[in-house]
């Protein structure tokens, strides 16, 4: 009987931990000024690496035509607000979170808003 209770407890814990590993995707509005951002070290690479500094990031997709960054993340590891802050630290706006001024100043001229 103790073995059955132990097994049931283990199964319940395993199922409970899987429920916490939920993955969501958010789309963040930004402002990508250059037309070559996916090849530009300051845009595509910088955005990708900055966002991935937040824990639990699964995928980052940049759409320069729509000025959006789509991020798939684990909800038990990070929040949309933390992702927006990470994006702002790359020098780009992230929805209502303004770009970090120091990071923005370091961007190439083609990457800055006119």
ZIBEL-V514997 format. One record per backbone hydrogen bond with DSSP energy under -0.5 kcal/mol. CO is the residue of the C=O (numbers start at 1). NH is the residue of the N-H. If there is no record, write none. Layout:
co=<CO CO>
nh=<NH NH>
This chain:
co=<1 2 3 4 5 6 7 8 9 10 11 12 13 14 15 16 17 18 20 22 24 26 26 28 29 31 36 36 37 40 41 43 44 45 46 47 48 50 51 54 56 59 61 62 63 63 67 68 69 69 70 71 72 72 73 73 74 74 79 80 81 82 83 84 85 87 87 88 88 94 96 97 100 101 102 103 104 108 109 111>
nh=<5 6 7 8 9 10 11 12 13 14 15 16 17 18 19 20 21 21 22 75 73 28 71 69 95 33 39 40 44 45 46 47 48 49 50 51 52 53 54 57 74 72 70 64 67 68 30 63 28 71 61 26 58 59 24 75 77 78 83 84 85 86 87 88 89 90 92 91 100 97 98 94 104 105 106 107 107 111 112 33>
